[in-house]
Amino acid sequence: MTEQEKTEKKEKKERIPRQAMPEQDPKVRVTNFDEVPTGYSPEMAMLEARRCIQCKKPGCVSGCPVDIDIPAFIQLVAGGDFIGAARKIKETNCLPAVCGRVCPQEDQCEKLCVLGKKFDPVAIGRLERFVADYERNAGTIEIPALPASTGRRIAVIGAGPAGLTIAGDLVKMGHDVTIFEALHKSGGVLIYGIPEFRLPKGIVDAEVEYLQKIGVKIVTDAAIGRLKTIDDLFAEGFHAVFLGVGAGAPVFMNIPGENFSGIYSANEYLTRSNLMKAYRFPEYDTPIAKGKNVAVIGGGNVAMDSVRTALRLGADNAIIIYRRTKNEMPARAEEVHHAEEEGV
């Protein structure tokens, strides 16, 4: 292929518009807790993947915290090999269906996409979500060959994103890994913090099940520090302990009225709704305040999750109060957009 032909091929790819992901209508989705985006079709995924120019120095890879070979998996998607693409991602990432939904791609891999310098970047996160869902729905999840046991036992405290990630990496190195989780469900903030409409619990459960299939052991209802100590774990034969206990305790502003009835920390509000399923009352008899006028103080993703949950629980008005400008809000642009579409 001549240089001119290469240039023409590149320009043709650049002219393909970034594929928008189908979503529930805002007026409909505000009445339910179903996932908002419905995902790419195979045809849309292949078209989006063909936008990737397969550049020689892919900045997207350096922007990925787990070093996924992004050009390689996207090339497989472009060729219709969705299962191969899923397995390529899983070489370095055990939670692709979660990451494809909630990772801030716009500030990581997509931010460094070469195509994004002149056009919209390749929708890397949406493609990751697509192939992970395709593999799971096709029932073709493959258990990778694992190395011989190292004889080393690792205790991981906390079954949140950090604990699950490191457990998956360590077990693929041949270590014997046990996660101790204080709650009755694995997933941490993925299960008690992020609402169903953004990350369905079934997706988290499937990712956790995959980790268990490759050898990760999980013990729930195990509050390390109360049930047993770190020293106890070492005495039981563990060679190392990883603390991934998260940020479960809320931070308050220390202002008058914080202890009034109807005032929640986001942690408690989202935990009641997500983990304890208060949004499915009376099927699940968990109380939660359902105000008609709800104010959420903050401008991050947790604030967006809270204010959008309030709408779905019946609020007539749900308002974000933030100390800086809208452009300075740390929430993902997509979440802010969805919130505004829904009437926040």
URZICOR-V48222 format. One record per residue. N is the residue number from 0. D_CENTER is the distance of its C-alpha to the mean C-alpha in Angstrom with 2 decimals. Layout:
BEGIN
N | D_CENTER
N | D_CENTER
END
This chain:
BEGIN
0 | 40.50
1 | 42.15
2 | 40.46
3 | 41.22
4 | 39.56
5 | 36.44
6 | 36.41
7 | 36.93
8 | 34.11
9 | 31.72
10 | 32.92
11 | 32.45
12 | 28.77
13 | 28.36
14 | 29.90
15 | 27.29
16 | 25.23
17 | 21.44
18 | 20.41
19 | 18.98
20 | 16.60
21 | 18.47
22 | 17.53
23 | 19.22
24 | 22.12
25 | 21.53
26 | 24.59
27 | 23.40
28 | 19.75
29 | 20.86
30 | 22.81
31 | 20.10
32 | 16.66
33 | 15.79
34 | 12.80
35 | 14.00
36 | 13.56
37 | 15.30
38 | 14.46
39 | 17.00
40 | 20.19
41 | 21.44
42 | 23.92
43 | 21.56
44 | 19.31
45 | 22.52
46 | 23.85
47 | 20.85
48 | 20.94
49 | 24.65
50 | 24.04
51 | 23.07
52 | 26.34
53 | 25.71
54 | 26.97
55 | 28.77
56 | 26.78
57 | 23.11
58 | 21.62
59 | 18.14
60 | 18.24
61 | 19.31
62 | 16.46
63 | 13.84
64 | 13.32
65 | 13.65
66 | 16.42
67 | 15.47
68 | 18.71
69 | 17.40
70 | 20.91
71 | 21.68
72 | 18.81
73 | 19.39
74 | 23.08
75 | 22.59
76 | 20.77
77 | 23.69
78 | 26.07
79 | 24.54
80 | 23.55
81 | 20.08
82 | 20.32
83 | 21.48
84 | 18.60
85 | 16.07
86 | 18.25
87 | 18.57
88 | 14.84
89 | 15.00
90 | 17.86
91 | 15.66
92 | 12.07
93 | 11.84
94 | 8.20
95 | 8.27
96 | 7.29
97 | 3.73
98 | 4.16
99 | 6.34
100 | 4.80
101 | 3.25
102 | 5.29
103 | 8.74
104 | 10.55
105 | 13.57
106 | 14.24
107 | 13.66
108 | 14.59
109 | 15.67
110 | 17.63
111 | 19.82
112 | 20.33
113 | 24.14
114 | 24.33
115 | 22.74
116 | 25.87
117 | 27.89
118 | 25.63
119 | 22.06
120 | 19.78
121 | 18.59
122 | 15.38
123 | 13.70
124 | 10.07
125 | 11.69
126 | 13.77
127 | 11.19
128 | 9.68
129 | 13.39
130 | 14.67
131 | 12.24
132 | 13.15
133 | 16.70
134 | 17.15
135 | 16.04
136 | 18.18
137 | 21.00
138 | 21.16
139 | 21.65
140 | 19.19
141 | 21.32
142 | 21.76
143 | 22.55
144 | 25.84
145 | 25.60
146 | 28.15
147 | 30.93
148 | 30.25
149 | 30.79
150 | 31.99
151 | 29.68
152 | 27.85
153 | 24.73
154 | 23.53
155 | 19.96
156 | 19.82
157 | 16.62
158 | 14.06
159 | 11.02
160 | 8.51
161 | 11.75
162 | 13.99
163 | 12.26
164 | 11.89
165 | 15.48
166 | 16.80
167 | 15.83
168 | 17.44
169 | 20.45
170 | 21.25
171 | 21.42
172 | 23.97
173 | 26.12
174 | 25.57
175 | 25.67
176 | 22.54
177 | 22.31
178 | 19.50
179 | 20.94
180 | 18.88
181 | 20.70
182 | 19.26
183 | 20.03
184 | 16.51
185 | 14.10
186 | 10.49
187 | 11.48
188 | 9.65
189 | 6.95
190 | 10.26
191 | 12.60
192 | 11.02
193 | 8.50
194 | 10.94
195 | 11.49
196 | 12.06
197 | 8.57
198 | 6.78
199 | 9.92
200 | 11.01
201 | 12.61
202 | 9.61
203 | 8.75
204 | 12.53
205 | 12.98
206 | 10.89
207 | 12.88
208 | 15.96
209 | 15.70
210 | 15.77
211 | 18.73
212 | 20.41
213 | 20.50
214 | 22.10
215 | 19.86
216 | 21.63
217 | 20.02
218 | 22.27
219 | 21.14
220 | 23.29
221 | 24.12
222 | 24.32
223 | 25.39
224 | 27.90
225 | 29.49
226 | 29.64
227 | 30.44
228 | 30.36
229 | 29.14
230 | 32.79
231 | 32.88
232 | 30.05
233 | 32.03
234 | 35.15
235 | 33.53
236 | 33.13
237 | 29.71
238 | 30.09
239 | 27.08
240 | 24.61
241 | 21.17
242 | 20.25
243 | 16.58
244 | 17.50
245 | 15.04
246 | 16.37
247 | 17.29
248 | 20.55
249 | 20.73
250 | 22.75
251 | 25.54
252 | 27.81
253 | 31.03
254 | 32.67
255 | 35.09
256 | 33.75
257 | 30.44
258 | 31.81
259 | 32.93
260 | 32.02
261 | 29.17
262 | 27.43
263 | 24.02
264 | 21.67
265 | 18.16
266 | 17.29
267 | 19.98
268 | 19.48
269 | 15.84
270 | 16.64
271 | 19.67
272 | 17.97
273 | 14.86
274 | 16.05
275 | 19.70
276 | 19.37
277 | 21.85
278 | 20.91
279 | 22.68
280 | 25.91
281 | 28.52
282 | 26.94
283 | 25.15
284 | 27.60
285 | 25.41
286 | 26.86
287 | 25.02
288 | 26.74
289 | 26.71
290 | 28.29
291 | 29.71
292 | 29.24
293 | 26.10
294 | 25.50
295 | 22.28
296 | 23.03
297 | 20.47
298 | 18.64
299 | 15.11
300 | 11.78
301 | 12.99
302 | 16.22
303 | 14.88
304 | 13.09
305 | 16.48
306 | 18.76
307 | 17.22
308 | 17.40
309 | 21.01
310 | 21.91
311 | 20.84
312 | 22.90
313 | 25.88
314 | 26.26
315 | 28.72
316 | 27.62
317 | 24.33
318 | 24.66
319 | 22.70
320 | 25.05
321 | 24.18
322 | 26.60
323 | 26.18
324 | 26.03
325 | 23.46
326 | 22.90
327 | 22.14
328 | 19.38
329 | 16.30
330 | 13.91
331 | 12.36
332 | 15.29
333 | 13.65
334 | 12.96
335 | 16.54
336 | 17.89
337 | 16.54
338 | 17.94
339 | 21.24
340 | 21.53
341 | 21.31
342 | 24.07
343 | 22.65
END
